[in-house]
């Protein structure tokens, strides 16, 4: 991933904040470079693409922390 | 507040709004927008949640606020009823989407009958599936905090503020995690080329 792609990712994330319009002028200057504009368009495309990701890939990040698995001896209910 | 309910809608737009427009003017457009966002985002998200796929929720909410910010030459104080403006924008967006979907369906029907007798390109289909798998795996492999924040924003439609509150971090921190997720996704896509 290039430096430009990284910048595009940060701009993309920044422009989704409610106060993004305050950064609009700075963004426009950055975006006026065609290479930057292309990197930003790629970021937008990536974002749209994620909409089609299967739920199975998201499950790990949705998990509610559960109680630790009880130790084996407690599950079997016998001690030696 | 619920935009589905006339009584609630009237209440949402009354002078009893949490932060009346006259109070916003002294704090600049960014502060005004933040106040409007805080006051109206939850109801707008609820309104859209019932009418649009959940994966599109974040983008629709974002687009509504972007249009609000751009309206009246960016002079938010000139918009008397931001709640009404937002819901009207949401309705227009949903109508546009429905029209676009219909057009796409018609186009697919046409191409099936007239052109794609040979069927879809299996190579392109495999490539697309592989890209989606890689993107999915990239999301799966994100660090727990980054992954959780990305899923909350992208798929559950939570705002940066809501996530910041839930996670006990700053809005800037949420922004940073979203950027990290986007970088990982870009890397996954770049690796496919």
Interface residues (C-beta under 8 A of the other chain):
Chain A: X1 X5 X6 X8 X9 X10 X12 X13 X14 X16 X17 X18 X19 X20 X21 X22 X42 X43 X46 X47 X49 X50 X51 X52 X53 X54 X56 X57 X58 X60 X61 X62
Chain B: X28 X29 X30 X31 X33 X34 X37 X38 X41 X53 X55 X56 X58 X59 X62 X65 X66 X69 X70 X74 X131 X132 X135 X136 X137 X139 X140 X142 X144 X147 X148 X150 X151 X153 X154 X155 X159 X160 X161 X171 X175 X176 X178 X179 X180 X182 X183 X185 X186 X187 X189 X190
